[in-house]
Amino acid sequence: MEIQFNFRFNTEHTPESLQQTVVESLSTVNPKIRTDIAWWISGLPFLSKQGILTQNTLDVVQEVTGFLPEQSTGGGTSDARFIVPTGTETVELGHLNTTAHKYDERVRVLDLETLALLYERIIDCVLK
């Protein structure tokens, strides 16, 4: 029998702790089960520190759009996983993603114009 798992885990766990849990769980089902497990880790969980960039982004988005943005870790794979280990604060901000990866993927021009304004104002705030 072949079984594949796709664990999405947070910084409270390590790959090793999850692997240990899987092995222990299998052995409690039947200690005679022979397992051959190949582990592959595509990305580690991370937390970005929150500081001036985060606060400026929240402030600017609310100022420009009138809405307080929701901070969320949803939305898929993040390239921030390569940057956060350096100790750099990261914020990801983009257009609404309702048609992403769909046959008719598209973005409204107004959304891109608003996004460009947000980026410009955030940079201005951070550089002051």
N, C-alpha and C positions, 0 to 999 in steps of 0.2 A: 504494500500500500504506500502511496506517496501523498503527503499532505504539505500544503504550502500555507504559510502564515504571512500576514503583512501587519506588523505591529506599528502603530503610530503611538509614540510615547513622549512623555514630557521630561523635563529636567530632574524630576524626582526619581527617575529610574535610570539605569544604565543598561547597555546591551547585555552585560554579564548577568545582571540581576534578572532580566527577562529570560535569558537562556537557562539560568538555574531553575526558575519557576517552571519552565516548560519541561525540563528533564525530571524534576521532582514530581510534577503532575503525571507524567507518563509512567514513572516507576510506581506510583501509588495505584494506578489502574491495574497494572500487571508487572510485577518486578522481573518477570522473565522476558518481557518484551525487549528485543534487540533493536536498538535505534542507531541509525546512521544519519546524523544531522549535519547539514551544510548551512552555515549561517552566512548571510550577506547583509551588510548594513549600507543602505543607500544614502543615509544622512542622519546626523545626530540632532537631537533637539537643542534648542538654544533660547536664551533670553537676552534681549538687548537692554542695556541700561537705558533709563529714561532721564533725560536732562533737557538742556536748552533746545535741542532740535525737536524733540517730542512736543515740548510746550509751545514753541513757536509754530509748529505745524498745526496743533489743535487751535491755537488762537487765530491764525490766518485763515484756516478753513472756515471757522465760525464767522469771522469778519466778512469774508468774501461771499460765502454761500448762505449765511444766516442759520446754518445748522451746526450743532456740536457733533463732530465726527465720532463714530463708534470705533474704539480701538479693538481690533479683532485679529486673531491669528488664523482665521479661516482664509480660504482662497488658494490653497495649493502650495506647491513647492516654492521656497523663497531663496533667492540668491544671497540674502542676508546671512545665511548659514556660513558663507565663506568670509564674511566681513566681521561678524560679531566676535569670533575668537581673537581678533586683534585688539579688542577692547573699545572699538569704535561704536558709538551710538548709531543705530539705524532706524529709519522710518520708511515704510513703503506706502506710497500714495500714487494712485493711478485713477484712470477713468472707471466708470461702472462697467462691470464685466458680464453683462447679461447674455451676450451672444458669443462669448469666448469659446474657441475651439469648435464652433458649430459651422455648418455648411455656409451660412450667410453671415459670417462674423463681420461686425461693423461697429463703428464708433461715431457718435454724433459730433459734428464739427463744433458745436457750442460747448460740448464737454471738453474737447481738446483745447479750445480757447480758454475756458475756465481753468483747466489744469495748468496751462502755460502761465497764467496770471498767478495761480497759487505758488508754483515753483519760484517765480520771480520774487514774490513777496516774502516767501520763506527764506530765500537766499539773502535778501536785503536784511531781514530781521537777524539772522544768524551772524552776518558780517558786521552788524552795528556794535 
